[in-house]
Amino acid sequence: MSAQKKVAFYTLGCKLNFSETSTIARSFQHEGFERVGFEEVADIYVINTCSVTDNADKRFKTIVKSALKLNEKAFLIAIGCYAQLKPKELAAVDGVDLVLGATEKFKVTNYINDLSKNDMGEVHSCEIEDANFYVGSYSFGDRTRAFLKVQDGCDYKCTYCTIPLARGISRSDTLENILENAREISEKGIKEIVLTGVNIGDYGKGELGNKKHEHTFFDLVKALDTVEGIHRFRISSIEPNLLQQETIDFVAESRSFVPHFHIPLQSGSDALLKLMKRRYLRDTYTNRVEAIKSKMPNACIGVDVIIGFPGETDELFLETYNYLNELDISYLHVFTYSERPNTEAVKMEGVVLQNVRNKRSKMLRGLSVKKRRAFYESQLGNNLTVLFESENKDGFIHGFTENYVKVKTPWNPELVNTLHKITLTGIYEDGIVRFDWQKQPTFVD
């Protein structure tokens, strides 16, 4: 392939997708392609899809159209979870030339013979049972933080979820490979790593190609804490039943793991948790939040919650709302339940009307705003460390403290990817926190 050929990427969905997009992009660069932004004219556009919500198909078609407006002759490739679940549907979208499944996406350059447009998208997609090997990934160059993939797939059978059908069984990278990748990230000058995967608390399963746990998630955390040059590790999302007390205790005293946890709840009703086939009940979740706050009072705790699940009556929704309202958490990620083919939930009784789902979603999003504001107010006066991002947003540079408080100050390119000691002093009208520079010292190596 000519070195003049340009490739652009668009990523939908989770941090795991971002880590894999970055790794796949590097494989193109190794083949002589030049990576450009998705808003630029390119010869190839790669769209990494997501299947979590019911508008995945609509989003995909919109992105395809935007690419073809830039270059109607561009070669379009679909990869990711939706490409594994619905390859023929994506292949039938006008303008799509190639659709690759869960294992094939990591060998994408092998499937490009020439860049001639196809009348119908070509599909290469394995049976999901064959997605049983591990491909390590990490993001670099896309943003200040790096997303480091440590685990893939899931053995849970939650009744609403298609991820096991899209990504296969739970399997892990070797501890040695993860540490090597973390060191590579450190050598590139990145100061923060976010650990990502489908079910990272299950880390260690399938590490050496079998179901035996060679290491645990706690082993991984302890090992990563020794990596030089990385100032921060964040645990992106971990199941409450897999977040062990030993991990909480270690993070509280850690050199580089920060006091920020994102823990899926999905429902505050035990009845709904059972219907969802979650592996815990509400008491376990309460226990984890209390354990974190007892060790790290200033910790930030984010929560995933699904509203509108079949059987969610007004009473059960209010049970979730009131539970979250009383819980010492910092923000919510609210997901409106959507029917997904080949899941148990799609056949359940008690379907919630769409307008009711929308109303409940709005209520919980409002609660999230209230929770985040209260958390930010609780942090005013604290001396924290901010890592500045790389984007100029309306004349401001933004950053996050170790406990995930978002701050901003007038744009200064010299601040990008630097750590500074600050004192939180107030909150702007847009909800972002203002601060004063500390006199001693202002910069952290």
N, C-alpha and C positions, 0 to 999 in steps of 0.2 A: 504494500500500500504506500502511496505517496505521502511524504512527510507533510505535504501541504493540506492534506485532508483534515477537516475540523469536526470535532464531536462535542455535543452538549448533553447535559443531563438534567433531568427534573425528578425530584424525589418526593413522593407522597408518603405520609404515615410517620412511623416511629423513628427513634434514634438508631435502632438496629438497621433500618433501611438506609439511613444516612451513612453509617459506617460501611455498609456493603457497596453503596454507590461510589463512595470514594475509592474503595479498593478496586472495583471494576474500572473506574476511570483511569487509575494508574496502569491497569493492564492495557488500555488503549494507548496511553502515552508511551509505554514500553514498545508498542508496535509502530511508533512513529506518528501517531495522531496528535494534533494540538487540541487541548481542551479549551473551550470557550464557554461563555455564559449562555444560558438557555434563551435569553432574549436576543442573542446574536445569530447571524446567518451561519449555519453549519451544514456539513454534508450528511452527518448522522445525528439523530436525536434519540436518546435513550430515556425512556420513562419507567421509573421504578415504582410500581403500583402498590396499593394498599387495599385490603379487603375488609377493614374493620367496620366501615359504615355502608349504608345502602346506596349512597350516591357515588360509589367508586366508578361505576360505568359512566355516569354523567361527567364527573371530573376528568376522567381519562379522555373522553371525546373532546372536551373543551381544550385540553392541553395539546392534543393532536392537531386541532384546527389552528391553534396559535403557532405551532411549529411550521405547519404548511404555509401559513401566511408569510413567514420569513423566507422559506425556500420550498416551493411546491414540488421540487424534485428531490427533496431530502429523503434519506433512507430512515424509516422510523422503526424503532425496536421497543417492544414492551417486555419488561421483566418484572419479577416480584410476586407477591402473594396473589394478587388478582389474576396475574398471568398464569399461575399454577392452577388456580381454581376454575377459571373460565377462559381457557386459551382460545377456543374457537370463537367465542364472542368478541374477544379483542382482535383476533385475526380478521374478523369480518368488518371491523371499523375502517371506513374509507381512508386510505393513506398509510395504513399499518403494513409493514413489509415482513416483520419477523417477530415471533412471540416465543420466549424462552421460559422454561419452567424452573423449579426450585434448584435443581443441580446444574442445569445447562447455562444459567445466567453467569456463572463464574468462568465459563469458557466462551463468552460471547464472541470474541474476535475469531474463534475457530469457525463460526457459522457465517462469516461475511466473506463470500467469494468475490462478489462485485457489488456495486451500489445501485444497480438497476432497480427501478420500482417494480413491485410485483402486483399483478392483478388482484391477488388474494394473499393475505398474510400467511407466511410459512410458519408452521408450529413445530417446535421441538420441546416436548414436555414429558417427563418421566412419570411413572406411577409414584405416588407419594411414599409408598413403602420403600422405594429405592433411594429416597433422600435420607440416607443413613450414615453419611460421612460428613466430616466437619471441614469448613473452609473459614480460616481466620480472617478478620477484617478490622480496619480502623479508619476513621476519617482523618483527613489532614488537609489544611488549606481552605476548607469551606467556612470555618469560623474559628474563634479564639480557642474554644474548647475542642478536645478530640473525643470522639465516641469510640470506645474500645469494646469490640464484641468478644464476649467470653463464653457464650453459650448459645445454642440454637434449638429450635423445636420445643415441643411440650408433650408430656404424657398425661396431663390432666384432661378431663372430659367435661369441662364446663358446658352446660346445655345450650348456651348462646353463641359459642365461639367456633370459628372456622380455622383458627390459626394452626391446630394440629394437622388439618387437612391441607394447609398451604405450606407448612414448613416441616412436617414430619415429626419423628420421635425426638425426645430430649437427648442432646449430646453436647459435649463440652470440648473446648480447646485444651491442650495440655498446659499445665502450669508453666512449663519452660517456654512455650511459644508465647503465652500471654506476657510473661516478664520480658521476653525479647522485644515484643511489639511495644510495650510500655517504654522500654529504653530507647527504641527508635523514635517514638513520639517525643521523648525528653530531649533527644539530640537535635530535634527540629525546632526547639525553643518553645514548645507548647508547655504551659504551666498547669493546665487542668485537664484531667481525664474523667469522662463519665463512663462508668461500666454499663454495658448494655447487653441485652439478649432477650429471648422470649420469656424465660423463667429462670433468672440468674441465681435465685436462691437454691436451685436444683444443681448448681455447678458441681462438677465432678462426675456426674453420671455420663457414661459413654466417653470418658476422657481418653481411654486407650482402646476404643472400639468395642467396649462391652458395657453392660449395665452396672458393673461394679464401680463404686465411688473410690477412685484413687486418692482424691482430695475432696475437701468440703469447701463450701463458700467461705467459711471462717479461715481455712488454710489460705485461700486466695487473697483475702483481705490482709492477712498478716504478711504474706509474701510481697504484695504490691506496696505495702507501707515502707518497704526498705528501698524502693527505687529512687535513685538520686535524681534531682532536677525537677521532679513533679511536685508542685506545691499543694495540689489539691486532687483528691479522688472523690467523686460523687457516686453514690449507689442510686442508679436511676429509678428502678421500680422493683420491689421485692415483695413476694407474697407474705402475709402476716404469719402464716404457719411455718414459714421457712426462715424468718428473721429471728435468730436465736439470741438468747440473753448474752452469750459470750461475744457475739458480734457487736451488740449494743455497748457492752462494757469496753470493748477494745476501741471502738470508734470514739468513745468519750475521752480516751486518753491518747488517741492516735496522733502521730506526727503529721499526717497528711490527709486522712479521711475527715471530711467535713460534717458538721452536724445538720445534715439535710437528708431526709428520707422521703421517698414516695412509695406509699403502701396502698395497693388496691383494696377497697372495701366491697364495692359493687352494690351492697344493700345493707341498711341498718336493721333489717328484719330477718330474724332467724328462719322464719317460714320461707322467705324468698331465697335466702342463702342455700337452703336445702334444695329448693327447686332448681337453682342454678348449678347445683352439685359443686359448690365451693367446698374447700377442705378445712373449713373452720366455721365457728359461729361468732356472734358479736362479742362475747366475753373475751375471746382470744384477741380480737382487734383492740378492745379497750385496754387489755393487759399490755400489749405492745406499745401503744401510745403512752401509757403511764410509765412504762419502763424507760422509754426514751426520755421523757420529760424529767424523770427523777434524776437521771444522770446528766442530761443536757437541757437545762431549763430554757435556753434560747434556741433550741433546735427548731428547724422548719420542717413541718410534716405536711406533705401533699397527699390527697386522697382521690382515687378513681371511684366514681359511683355511676351506676346505670339506673336510669329511670324508665318507667313504662314497660317493665318486664311483665310477661303474662302472669296474671294473678295479683298484680299490684293494685290493690284497692286503695281508696282514699285513706283508709285507716293505716294500711301498711306503708304508704308513701309518707304520711305524717310521722310514722314511727321512725323512718329513716331521717326525715328532716329534723325532727326534735333531737334525735341521737347526735347527728352531726352538729347541730346548733350548740349542744352542751359539751361536745368533745373539744379538747385542747389541740386543735389542728390549725393549719395556716392557710390553706387554699384547697379548692376542689377542681378536678377535671370531670366535667359532667358529660356523660354519653347518653344520648337518647336511644333506647333499644330499637333495633331494626331487625326485621325478620331475615335470617340468613338461610339459604338452602342447605339441606343435609345436616341440620342441627336438630336436636331434640325439642328445643323451645318452640320451633316453628309450628309444631303440632299441638302445643299446649292450649288448654282452654283459658278463658279469662283475658282475652286480648284487650289491651287498653287502646281506646280511641286516639287517633293521632293528635287531635286538638288538645286532649288531656295530657298526652305526653309532652307536647310543646309548652303547656302551662306549667307543668311540674319542672321541666327543664329550666324555664325562666326563673322559677322560684329558687332552685338550687344554685343557679348562676348568680343570682342576687345574694344568696347566702355566702357564696365564695368571695364576692367583693367585700362583704362585711367582715369575713374571717381574715382576709388578707390585710385589710385596713387595720383591724385590731392587732394583728401580729406586727405589722410595721410600727404602729404606735407603741407597742410594748418594747420595741428596740431603740426608740429615740433616747439619745444620751449615751448609748453604748459605743465603745471604741472597737471597730471592726476593720477587716481588710477587704478592699475591693479589687477585683480583677476587671480591667476595662476591656470592652469589646472593640471590634474594628470598624463598626459602621457609624457614619455620620447621619444622625436622624434629626432633621430640622435644626441643625446647628448645635446639637448636643451629642456628647459621647455617653454611652450607658455602660453600666457594669453591675456585677453581682457580688455581694459579700459572701463570706463562707457559708452563712446560713440563709442564703438565697434572697436577701433583700435587694431589690432593684433600685439603683441610684443613678443620678445623671448630673453632669456638669458641662459647661460650654465646651464645644468641640476643640480638641487639641490632639493632633495626630501623634504627638510624642507619648501620649498616655496609652496607646494601643498595646495590649498584651503586657501591661505592667501592673504590679501589685502595689497598693498604697494603703497606709493606715489612715483611717478617717473616723470622725465622730458624727453620728447621725443626729440631725438637728430639727428636721421638719419634713412635711409631706406636701408636695405640689398638688395643684388641682387635678392633674391627671393621675394621681395616686402614686407617683414615683417619689422616692425619698431624696431630700437634699441633705448636704453634709458640709462639714468644715474639715479642712486638712488639719491633721494633728501636727503640732510643732516638732515633735521628736518621735521617731523619724518619719518622713513622709514617704520614703521609698523602701520597699522590701526586696531584697535580692531574690 
